[in-house]
Amino acid sequence: MLQLQIARDTCTKCGLCAKDCVTNIIDLDSGYPHIPAEKEKFCLKCKHCLAICPTAALSILGKKPEQSRELKGNLPDPQQLETLIKGRRSIRHYKNENLEPELMQRLLYLTIRGNLQASVYRYCTGARSSS
């Protein structure tokens, strides 16, 4: 359960939370933001919606806006940022097995819905020959 809560007394219905949602699961059809139950599984739990709300009217995953750290005055200096970026490198070791079809569909949905760049995706099944 995502525990999305909207403070109706402070929500201005600006739609920034829905616009910023990478997976486009926040609906505004009732005026106030909400996430339909069938779309909850696509939430990345990134809390961008909470961060972007200009009136701090949105809470999600049990996190309230007042629990967040203010960005102003809390950003890393250039050397700290360089260290953070260097530490984010990754190496991937792939397994010689297929993903469950349901998981693959979810990943494809998230990738296509959240990516505004022109991209081509290839979904391969079966083992690759070593020759």
C-alpha positions, -999 to 999 in steps of 0.1 A, spaced: 0 0 0 14 34 -10 -4 54 16 -9 84 -7 -25 112 13 -35 146 0 -42 175 23 -72 189 5 -70 222 25 -36 230 10 -36 211 -24 -40 236 -52 -46 208 -78 -17 222 -98 -9 187 -112 29 190 -107 30 157 -88 13 139 -118 34 156 -143 66 147 -125 57 111 -120 81 90 -141 57 61 -145 26 84 -151 5 66 -125 -9 97 -107 -44 106 -119 -61 139 -115 -95 130 -129 -112 137 -96 -94 170 -93 -71 158 -65 -42 135 -72 -47 98 -66 -32 66 -77 -56 39 -89 -52 5 -71 -43 -12 -104 -14 12 -110 1 10 -75 24 -18 -85 42 5 -110 52 30 -84 90 33 -81 88 46 -46 110 75 -56 89 101 -38 93 127 -66 57 135 -61 63 144 -25 94 165 -34 78 185 -62 46 195 -44 48 233 -39 24 234 -10 36 203 8 1 188 5 12 153 -5 24 124 17 33 90 4 48 57 18 43 71 53 66 100 46 53 135 53 68 167 37 80 181 70 101 150 75 122 158 44 155 177 45 155 212 29 177 213 -2 188 249 3 220 248 24 223 210 23 238 204 -11 272 188 -14 302 209 -23 319 201 -57 344 176 -42 317 157 -23 296 156 -55 325 142 -74 330 115 -48 293 106 -49 293 103 -87 325 81 -87 309 59 -61 278 52 -83 297 31 -109 283 -3 -114 292 -36 -131 265 -59 -141 268 -97 -141 240 -112 -160 225 -147 -153 219 -172 -180 182 -175 -172 151 -157 -183 130 -133 -162 94 -142 -154 71 -129 -181 51 -108 -156 83 -91 -143 95 -84 -179 61 -68 -188 63 -46 -157 99 -35 -165 90 -28 -202 59 -8 -190 80 13 -166 108 19 -192 84 29 -220 60 50 -199 88 69 -181 112 75 -209 105 106 -231 135 100 -254 132 82 -286 145 47 -278 145 11 -292 141 -18 -268 149 -54 -276 134 -82 -255 152 -115 -261 144 -149 -247 164 -180 -247 202 -186 -243 227 -168 -265 251 -191 -283 287 -188 -273 300 -193 -309 
